[in-house]
Amino acid sequence: MPFTVLDCNRDQLIALKQQYLTQLADVGEYESATGFDRSEPSWDDLAAADEIVPDDVIFDHFDGYVFTDDDFID
């Protein structure tokens, strides 16, 4: 059944936060958006994505997207 970002559970939100950090790096905005002195996320950054990226940023960024369980790896 399709759902929106507002319906995501914590694990799904964390996956979206990791994706968001990667997207920032892809467009060259990682350093300016995070304040870290590097152009892409480290493994530690991805592991700490839930602390680095506020939920409201993800709600705004993925607003309008429709997800299914298949979009997330268990």
N, C-alpha and C positions, 0 to 999 in steps of 0.2 A: 504494500500500500504506500503510495507517495506521501511525502511529508516535507515540511519546510525546515529551515535552519532553527526556527524557534522550537521545533519538536525534537531536535537532536538530544540524545543523551550525552553525558559527560565524555565518554570515550569517543563518540562521533565529533563532538566539539573540539576535542584535542586533535583529532585527525585533521579537521578543517584548519585549526590553528597552525599545524605543521605545514599543511599545504599553502596557507597564506604566507608563512615565512619564506617558503620556497619561491612563491610567486613574486614576493618583494625582491628577492635576489635576481630572479629572471629579468626583471625590468630595471635593475640597477638602483633600487631604492632601499635595499636592506639596511645599509649603514645609517642613512638619514632617518629611517622609520624607527629603528631600534635604539640608535645611539651607540651601538657596538662598533668597535674599530675593526670591522671586517665586512667584506662584500657579500658574504653568504652565511647561512646558518651552520654552526658546528653541530656535532652530534649532541653535545650538551644543550645547545639551544633548542634542538628539536625535542629532546627529552623534557625540557622545561617550558615548552610552548604554552602550557596552560597558565604559567606564571608570567610569561613575557607578553602575551597577547590578551587583552581584556575581552570578555565575552561580547560586549557591545560592538567592538570592532568587527568581530566575526558576524554578528547579526546584521550589521550594516553592509558588510562586504558581500555576503552571500544572500542578501535579501532578493527575493524573486526567483531563486533557484528552487527546483523541486528535486528531492532526493528519494532514493529507494534504499532498502537494506543492502542491495547489491553494490551500491556506491562505496560501501565501507567494508574493510577486511576485519573479520572477527579474530 
